[in-house]
Amino acid sequence: MSDQEIGDQSSPDDNSKRRFLLGLSRLVGAAAAAQLLAGNAISTALAYTPNPDSISHAGKIFSQAEMVLLRDICALVIPKTGTAGAAEVDTHGFIDSQLYHCYPPKDQQKVSAVLSKINQIALQRYKQHFSGTTNAQQLELLTDLEKPANGFDGTDKSQFKFLKGQIVFGYYTSEVGASQELEYLVVPGPFKGSIPYDSLGKTWGSMNRYF
């Protein structure tokens, strides 16, 4: 059997998986995608049912206050636009579930540590918990975390990168993220010559300004 014939045996589900893996790699990088998809991550992610009330109580790992903080960070990383953002699809609840089921305590602690540091710097700088600060102040804090600067260090930045990977994974495995935000772009695809820019449509992407 030739290589072409082998490729022709792929099922629709196989092709969908390939498209998802390709898109996730573009968003977070191949190394991060490999970590996100290890073990039973995919099956656990697809089994998660969003809970619109998830910030009203403690999660499996995070306290109620941490769930609120995580929700607010999700809203900044992938904000609501013409479609629901990460907060609206309960990405924060997804992260709590995913970390609980798929990651060891040391990785769970990465997220808890960076959440604590973000709140600590917010209290020092603005005399408010992160969730009580303005949108502009929240963006300033996360921008400093990305540099890192003004109280944040390289460890904080690394932990935040891990968290951002979880946010992207959670959002783009949600119904909204997968069906409304993403569209597979065939690479290399057929040659079409000069075409109007506004006819290109959607491709894999995110409103996330921090990647």
Summary of the structure (lengths in Angstrom):
residues: 211
radius of gyration: 18.8
end to end distance: 42.6
largest distance: 68.3
contacts: 601
relative contact order: 0.14
helix: 63%
strand: 0%
